[in-house]
Amino acid sequence: MLLCYQGVLKLDKTNYTALVFIGKCAAELDQADQSLMAYRKAIESDETQPLAWQVWEEEGELTKDLVTLYFTS
């Protein structure tokens, strides 16, 4: 599944949906850094879409420290 989403990103580097699902796949594979990076890129590509924020929060990764990191980097 991850390869499919990576293929989408080859065609459209800012595809919101692909970035969100890459983040989800990476989280399932215990790749926290890659997961966080994918969610951040998804949010940067379209801040009006809530899915990346929701998935990030559901996985228990959305903490005050991470929100601070996101908005200060």
PAZATI-722028 format. One record per residue (C-alpha): residue number from 1; chain; x, y, z. Coordinates in steps of 0.02 Angstrom, whole numbers, always signed. Layout:
BEGIN
+-----+--------+--------+--------+--------+
| num | chaine |     c1 |     c2 |     c3 |
+-----+--------+--------+--------+--------+
| NUM |      A |      X |      Y |      Z |
...
+-----+--------+--------+--------+--------+
This chain:
BEGIN
+-----+--------+--------+--------+--------+
| num | chaine |     c1 |     c2 |     c3 |
+-----+--------+--------+--------+--------+
|   1 |      A |     +0 |     +0 |     +0 |
|   2 |      A |   +140 |   +119 |    +45 |
|   3 |      A |   +216 |    +99 |   -129 |
|   4 |      A |    +52 |   +153 |   -209 |
|   5 |      A |    +49 |   +315 |   -111 |
|   6 |      A |   +232 |   +346 |   -146 |
|   7 |      A |   +191 |   +325 |   -330 |
|   8 |      A |    +58 |   +458 |   -316 |
|   9 |      A |   +186 |   +576 |   -239 |
|  10 |      A |   +300 |   +550 |   -388 |
|  11 |      A |   +163 |   +627 |   -494 |
|  12 |      A |   +105 |   +757 |   -368 |
|  13 |      A |   +226 |   +793 |   -226 |
|  14 |      A |    +94 |   +886 |   -125 |
|  15 |      A |    -51 |   +764 |   -141 |
|  16 |      A |   -138 |   +784 |    +25 |
|  17 |      A |   -221 |   +614 |    +30 |
|  18 |      A |    -63 |   +519 |    -16 |
|  19 |      A |    +35 |   +612 |   +118 |
|  20 |      A |    -95 |   +572 |   +251 |
|  21 |      A |    -97 |   +388 |   +207 |
|  22 |      A |    +93 |   +379 |   +199 |
|  23 |      A |    +91 |   +452 |   +375 |
|  24 |      A |    -33 |   +319 |   +429 |
|  25 |      A |    +67 |   +178 |   +348 |
|  26 |      A |   +229 |   +240 |   +426 |
|  27 |      A |   +145 |   +247 |   +597 |
|  28 |      A |    +87 |    +68 |   +578 |
|  29 |      A |   +266 |    +19 |   +535 |
|  30 |      A |   +331 |   +109 |   +692 |
|  31 |      A |   +419 |   +240 |   +587 |
|  32 |      A |   +371 |   +389 |   +694 |
|  33 |      A |   +488 |   +513 |   +611 |
|  34 |      A |   +426 |   +473 |   +435 |
|  35 |      A |   +247 |   +475 |   +497 |
|  36 |      A |   +266 |   +647 |   +576 |
|  37 |      A |   +352 |   +714 |   +421 |
|  38 |      A |   +212 |   +651 |   +307 |
|  39 |      A |    +76 |   +727 |   +417 |
|  40 |      A |   +169 |   +892 |   +424 |
|  41 |      A |   +186 |   +895 |   +234 |
|  42 |      A |     +1 |   +854 |   +216 |
|  43 |      A |    -47 |   +996 |   +332 |
|  44 |      A |    +70 |  +1115 |   +241 |
|  45 |      A |     -6 |  +1065 |    +74 |
|  46 |      A |   -183 |  +1104 |   +134 |
|  47 |      A |   -207 |  +1174 |   +308 |
|  48 |      A |   -396 |  +1181 |   +286 |
|  49 |      A |   -414 |   +991 |   +280 |
|  50 |      A |   -436 |   +912 |   +452 |
|  51 |      A |   -391 |   +731 |   +412 |
|  52 |      A |   -203 |   +742 |   +445 |
|  53 |      A |   -235 |   +828 |   +611 |
|  54 |      A |   -368 |   +699 |   +658 |
|  55 |      A |   -263 |   +547 |   +615 |
|  56 |      A |   -112 |   +623 |   +702 |
|  57 |      A |   -218 |   +649 |   +859 |
|  58 |      A |   -298 |   +476 |   +852 |
|  59 |      A |   -128 |   +394 |   +850 |
|  60 |      A |    -84 |   +484 |  +1011 |
|  61 |      A |    +53 |   +581 |   +925 |
|  62 |      A |    -28 |   +751 |   +938 |
|  63 |      A |    +42 |   +825 |  +1096 |
|  64 |      A |    +73 |  +1002 |  +1151 |
|  65 |      A |   +259 |   +982 |  +1116 |
|  66 |      A |   +228 |   +922 |   +938 |
|  67 |      A |   +105 |  +1062 |   +902 |
|  68 |      A |   +233 |  +1186 |   +968 |
|  69 |      A |   +368 |  +1105 |   +861 |
|  70 |      A |   +257 |  +1114 |   +706 |
|  71 |      A |   +214 |  +1297 |   +727 |
|  72 |      A |   +389 |  +1353 |   +774 |
|  73 |      A |   +490 |  +1263 |   +642 |
+-----+--------+--------+--------+--------+
